Amino acid sequence: MKIIVCGSGAVAKSVISYLVKGANDIIVVDDNQRRLDELSKEFDILPITGTPSHPDVLEHAGAKDTDIILALTSSDEMNMIICQLAYSLFDIRKKIAAVNSETFLDPLWGMLYNDNHLPIDLLISPDIDIAEHILKILQYPGATGVLPIWQGKYSIITLNLGAEIPFSDMPLGQIIKQPGASSLGVVNIVRDNVSFLPDMYETLHPADQINLLVKTEEIYSVISAFGLEKPTNERIVLFGGTPIAQYLCQRLEADDSITSTRLIEADIDKAKVLARRLNRTVVINGEMMSDVILSEAEIAKADTAIAVTDNDKDNLLASLLASHDGVGSTIAVINTPSYNNLMFNISDNTLVERSAITISRLLKEIRRSNIENAYSIARSQGEIWDIALNENNCCVGKKNGELGLSKNSRIIAVLRGGEIIYPDMNTKLEAGDRLLIYVDSAAIKKAEEIFC
């Protein structure tokens, strides 16, 4: 698949880092030569220097025979223009634009985004998506990820196990029968940075990361059953005055359970703008590593510290400093997936990987199967596919064991008639089934053929 990515900032880089893993030809267009050079050294891409919203630049990038264009610059308006050019001049099949302005996202203007006005097939809001992901983590203390599925009735939760495990030496088959853990579905385990699908005889190890399918109403009890419950979040400190931070603060200000929100930003101009836009948030201008500034932010009293600057190293360092000062939970946004392996499970630090959040919004458009929703999980080593079967699906009528899925891919659950089924090899698939499938990143092409 030929894909043009317009932009070379943090959002574009996170998406590129995922797309290059597949059989895709990636062309990156931007007028920032330095960032293009950096991307070229790190990824197998074709860099094109120029303004992405100029027709001649897109033509030079090969827009005439491109399958998908991703407009991921920092300008909402430029992204819209890029999609208009892709439609009017180059007839590109899929046009995806990153738009974060609340004005453009207002449902009042939803009629704008069609072929008669602004021909955008999919609007994504990377900063808002990340902020919403963080808010879910804050809602369920003890979980490091919460992914609602099937109209929110079920969720996939991520738990990072510590040194002490309540179910130590107990096989998974027994764990899921324990009080508070019944009706669980085990999606996968990440151990020593490698994702795998466990059998029911597998035992849990310290520092494992496990993804579980649970009823949303039972999330708290499952967290408690694994001994990971934490106090509710009332006092929050944020590092970095980014759009993510602004959106988070606005949402936290509307939450009556939050008693204190403080934000540290080193740039005086950004700090002034945020101070004007936010009402109940205390905006502090200064270096976030300074003991004086951290004291002013009352870091020692915080329940959670959230680092959302554009610099991964700053986010990781801020999280470690906050943890050192006694903060029970820390959250750090990382833009480069390679940092994920360096800081996993250190001092209860939750890493929010930008590429996994953003790419999850794109997978439905990129994958060739008839997918209702798709999500990147397991540190981008696997994907969750939500597929609704109809009588035309080629897998209908086949038994689970006859599908030919790869060893590290599996149908996790089947929703049939409102009831959930955890299938065995003899479970026959029926039209009307809703499948939840874990697909190993190395077996995507094969899975696309099976669930055509």
N, C-alpha and C positions, 0 to 999 in steps of 0.2 A: 504494500500500500504506500502511495506517495502522499506525504503530509508536509504542508508548509506551516511552520510556526513563525508567527510575526511577534517579535519581541525577544529580549534576551535577559530579562530581569529574573527575580527570584521565582515568580510563578512559571514563566516559560522554562527556566532551567529545571524546575521540579518535574514538569511534564515531560521534557525531553529525556530526562534520566530514566523515565519509565518506558517511553516509546521506543528507545533505541534497543531495548531488550527483545523486541519482536522483529518480524521480517518487514521492517518499514524503511523506506527512503525518507530521511528527514532533512528538509531544507529550512534553515533558520535565517530570517530576514530582519535586520536591524541596522540603525545608523551609528551604533556604538561599536567601533572597531575593536576596542580593548576587550569588551565583553564577548564579542564574537570569537576573538582569538583564544580567550580562556575556555569557551565552550568547545572549540575545535580541538584543543589539547585534551579535553576530558572525554568527549563523546565523538562517535563516528557520525558526523553531520556534514552537510554542504553549507558553508556560510555565504550569505549574500549581503554585501554592504549597501545600504540605501534606506530611504524612508519607506516603511511598509505600506503606507497609504498612497504611494505614487504608482500609477498604472504600469509605467515602464519598468519599474523595479520588480513588480509582481510578474510581469511577462518574462523578465530575465531569470526569475526564480523558477520558471516552468509552470506557471499557473494554468496554462491551457490544458495540461494533462494531469492535473492534481486531483486526488480523491477527496481530501479534507483540508480545510484551512482553519488554523487556530489563531485567532486574533487575541494575543495575550500581552499587548503593550500596557503601559501604566495609564494610558489615556482611554477612557470609555468612548469618547467621541471618535478617536482614531480607529478603535476596534470596530465601531459601527461602519465607518467609511470603508474599511478593508472588506467587510462582508458585502457591502453594496457593490464594490468593484468586482469581487469574486463572483457575484451573481450576474451583474450586468455585462461584464466584459469577458469573463472566462468560464462561465457556466459550471462552477465547481459544485459538486454534489452536496457536500456537507459544509456548512459555515457555522463556526462556533466562536462566540465572542465573550471575553471576560468583561463584566460590567459590575462595578461595586457601588455606584452612586444610588442612594436610596430613591432619588427622584426618578431615575430611569427604571428602577425595579418596582415602582408603585403600580399595583394592579390596574389603576386608573388608565395607564398608558399601555396596557398589555396588547391592545389591538395594533400597536405600531409594528410588532415583530412578525411580519409575514411578507410574502413575495410582492405584495402590492405596495408596501411601504419600506420597512427595513428588513431585508431578506436574511434574517438570522434564524438558523434552525435550532440552536440551543444557546441560551444565555447561562453563563456560569458566573458565580460571585466568589472567587477564591478566598478573599479575606473574610467574608461573612460566613462561608462554609466552615472555615477553620475556627472562627469564633463560636459558632453554634456547636461544633464538636467539643470545644473546651467547656462550654456551658453544660453539656451533657455529663462530662466528667465531674464537674462541680456538683451536679445534681445527685450523683451517686458516688459519694466518697468511698474509696476503696477499690473502685474499678478504674482501669486506665484507658478504657474505651467502651463506648456504648453505641451500638448501631441498630436503630429501630428498623424492623422489617414487617411486611404483611400488615400494613396499616397501623403499625405501632403496637400490635397485640403481642408480638414477640420481639426479642432483641438478641443480638450477638454481643456478649460482653467479653472484654479482655481483662484477665486477672494476671498480675505479676506476683508470683509466689515468692515468699521470703525464705529465710533460713529454716523457720519452723512451719511445718505443714500439718494441719489437723488430721489429714488422711494419710499420713506417712505409711508406706508399705502396704497400703490397701489398693487392690486393683480397681481400675476405673469402673468396672462392672458392678462393684460393690458401692463405690462412692456415689453413683447416681441413684442408688436406692436408699441413701441416708436421709433422715428427716431434714428438710430444708434444701435438699439437693435433688428431690424427685422430679421427674419430667424433664431433666436436663438432657441436652444433646451435646456431645463433644464434637467440636468442629476440627480443631487441630491443636498441636502443641509446638511451641518454638523452644528448642533446647540447644544451648551452645550456638545460638544464631542460625539454627537450621530448623525449618518447619517440617513436620511429619504428621501423618495420620495414625493415631494410636489404635491398637485393638483394646478390647475390654479387659485384657490381662495386664496392660501397661500400668505402671505405678508412677506417681508424680515425684519429681526431684526438686530440691531447693533451687530457686532462681528460674524455674520453668515459667514460661508465659503460655497461658491456656485460653483458648477462645471457646465459649460455651453458648449454645442456643438455649434461651430461657424465656418463660413468659415474662413480659415486662413488669407485671404486677408482683413478680417474685424476685426481682433483682436484688432488693435489699436483703432478703433472707438468704439468697445464694452467697452474696458477699460475706454475710455473717457466718454461714456454714464453713466457709474457707478461712475464717479467722482474719479477714482483711478489713472489717468495718472500721471506720474512722469518724471523728466528730463532724458534725455539720459545718459547712463553711459559712462563717459570718464576717471575717476580716480578711480582705484580699489586698495584696500588693502586686502591682504590675510593673514590669520593666519594659520601657520602650513606648514612645508615643506614635505608634503606627496606626493605620486604619483598623487593624484587628483590635488593638487596645481601645480605640475610641468606641467601636461597636460593643465590645465587651462591657466597658464602663456604662454605656447608655442602658444596656440590658440589666446590669447589676444595680444601677440606680433605681430601676423600677421594681426590684425584688425587695420586699419588706424584710426578708430574713437576713439580708446583708446589712451589717451595721457600720462597716467602714470599708471604703475603697480608696486606695492611694496609688498614684501613678508617678513613676520617675522617668523624666526625659531630659537628656543632656543638652539638646538644642533649645536655646531660649525662645526662638521664634515659634517652633512647634509647641513648646510648653504653653506659650501665651495663647495660641489658637485653641488648644485643648481646654485651657482654663475657661475660655469664653464659651465653648460649646458644651461643656459638662457642668452639671449643677451641683451634685452632691459629692463628686470625686475631688479629693485633694491632689492637685497637680504640683509636683515638686521638680524644680529645675536643678540639675546637677548630675555629676558622674555617678552612675549606679553602683560602682564598686567602692565608693567612698564610705568610710565608716560613719562620717557625720551625716551624709545623706540617708544612709540606711537607718540610722537612729531616728532621723526626722520622719522617715516613713513608718516608724514603729514596726520594723521587720520582725522583732522578737515576739510581737503579739499576734502576728499574722497566722491564720489557719492555712492559707495557701499562697504561694508566690507564683506568678505567671510571667514568663519571659517571652516577649513577642517582638523583639527587635528584628531587623533584617540580617543580623549577623549571628550565625550559628554559634561561634565561639563565645560571643557575649552572652547568648542565652544559656548555654551550658554552664558558663562560669557563674552567672547570676544565680542559677538554680543551686549550684554547689554552695555559694556563699549564704544563700537563704537557708539551706539545710543546716549549714554550720551554725547559723544563728538560732536554730531551734524550730524552724518552720516545719510542720509535720508533713506537708505535701508540696511538691513543686512541679510545675508544668513548663516545659520548654519546647518552643516551635523550632524545628530543624528544617532547613531548606535543601540540604544535601544528605541523601540517605546514608552515605558512608558513616556519618556521625552516629547513626543509630546503634551500631555495634560497639561503639566506644563507651557509651554512657548508660547502657541498658541496666536498669535495676540498681543504680547507685543511689543510695539514700532516698529511696522511694521516689525517684525522679521519673515523671511521666513524660515521654517524648511524643510530641505530635508531629508526625511527618507530613510536611506540606504536600509532597508528591502523592502520597496515598489518599489524602483528602480530596485533592483536586482531580486526580485521575479517576476517582470513583464517579465523579460527575460526568466523565467523558466515555466511560467504558461501554455504556449502552449504545453509543453512536459508533464506536470503533469496532466492536466485536461483530462477527458475521451471523451469529445465532440470533434467534428471536427472543431476546432477553428483555424482561420487564425492568429489572434493575441489576446493577452489578457494582461490586465494591472491591477495592484492593485492601488486603489484610496481610497478616503475618510478615510485616516488614517488606511488603511488596513481593513476597515469595509465592503468593497465591491470590486467587480471586474467589469471591462468592458470587454466584450467578443465581438470580431468581427468575425462573422460567415457567410460564404458564403453557401447559400442553393443550393442543387441540387435535382434532382427528387427523390433521394433515402432518403432524410431527412424525418423523420417521422412526422415533423411538417408542411410539405408542404401541402397546400390545406386547412389548418385549419385557423379559424379566431383567431385573437390575444386573444380575450376573452375566447377561448376554450382551450388554452394551459395549463392552470392550474399553472401559475407562482405564486410564493409566494407573499404575500402582499407587501414586500419590494424589489421586483425584477420587472424589466420592460424592454420591448423593447423601447429604447429611440428613435431610428430612423431606417428607412429602406431606403437603397440606391437602387433604381430601375431604370434601363435604364439611369443612369447618373443623375437622379433627386432624391432629398431627400424627404421622406415622414415621417411626424410625426404621427404614427398610432393611431387610436382609437380602441375600443374593436371589431369593425366589420371589421377591415382591414384583408384581407385574404393574407396569405403568399404564395409566388410563387417561383418556381425554378428559380434561377438566382438572387434572392434577396440577398443583403448584409445587415445583421442585426447588429446593435449596441445595446448591451444589458447590462443593469446594473444588476448584480447579488449580492444579499446580501450574506455576507460571511457565514451565517448560512443556506443558501438555495442552496449551490453549488451542492450537490448530486441530488437534485430534478431537478435543471436546466440541469444537465448533462443528465438526463433521457429524458427530454423534447426535447432537441436539439441533439438527438443521431445521 
